[in-house]
Amino acid sequence: MSTIQTIGIDLAKNVFSIHGVDEYGKCVLRKTVKRNKLLGIFANLLHCSVNTKPPANQKCHVLQVMV
């Protein structure tokens, strides 16, 4: 499996869509996960860039992921 360089995440109330690409822009990860599983997904990934546009009520959750 290629190393994920960038992850895009679509934040919603209970379900998140995650899309990861490698250094060539090829999709290597595409998942839909529930809120309670999101941190576990990021815990198992190597360091990568996370791109998102969170709704106002999601900012704390995103900061927790990025730390």
C-alpha positions as CSV (number, residue, x, y, z in Angstrom):
1,M,0.0,0.0,0.0
2,S,1.3,3.5,-0.9
3,T,2.0,6.0,1.9
4,I,-0.8,8.5,2.4
5,Q,0.4,12.0,2.0
6,T,-2.8,14.0,2.2
7,I,-6.2,13.2,3.7
8,G,-9.4,15.1,2.9
9,I,-12.2,14.8,5.4
10,D,-15.8,15.8,5.0
11,L,-17.2,16.5,8.5
12,A,-20.8,15.9,9.3
13,K,-22.8,15.4,12.5
14,N,-22.3,11.6,13.0
15,V,-20.6,10.2,9.9
16,F,-17.3,11.4,8.2
17,S,-16.0,10.7,4.7
18,I,-12.3,10.2,4.5
19,H,-10.3,10.3,1.2
20,G,-6.5,9.8,1.3
21,V,-4.1,10.2,-1.6
22,D,-0.4,9.3,-2.1
23,E,2.4,11.4,-3.4
24,Y,1.2,10.9,-7.0
25,G,-2.4,11.9,-6.3
26,K,-3.7,8.3,-6.5
27,C,-6.5,7.5,-4.1
28,V,-5.3,4.9,-1.5
29,L,-7.9,5.4,1.2
30,R,-11.7,6.0,0.9
31,K,-13.8,5.3,4.0
32,T,-16.9,6.5,5.7
33,V,-16.7,6.2,9.5
34,K,-18.8,7.0,12.4
35,R,-17.8,9.7,14.9
36,N,-16.7,7.2,17.6
37,K,-14.3,5.5,15.2
38,L,-12.6,8.6,13.6
39,L,-9.8,9.0,16.1
40,G,-8.9,5.4,15.8
41,I,-8.5,5.7,12.0
42,F,-6.1,8.6,12.4
43,A,-4.2,6.9,15.2
44,N,-3.2,4.1,12.8
45,L,-1.9,6.4,10.1
46,L,1.6,7.8,9.6
47,H,2.0,11.6,9.7
48,C,0.2,13.3,6.8
49,S,-1.6,16.5,6.0
50,V,-5.3,16.7,6.9
51,N,-7.5,19.1,4.9
52,T,-11.0,20.0,6.0
53,K,-13.5,22.8,6.3
54,P,-15.2,22.1,9.6
55,P,-18.6,23.5,10.5
56,A,-18.5,25.9,13.4
57,N,-19.5,23.2,16.0
58,Q,-16.8,20.8,14.9
59,K,-13.6,22.9,15.5
60,C,-12.7,21.2,18.8
61,H,-13.0,17.8,17.3
62,V,-10.7,18.7,14.4
63,L,-8.1,20.2,16.7
64,Q,-8.1,17.0,18.8
65,V,-7.3,14.9,15.7
66,M,-4.5,17.2,14.6
67,V,-2.7,17.2,17.9
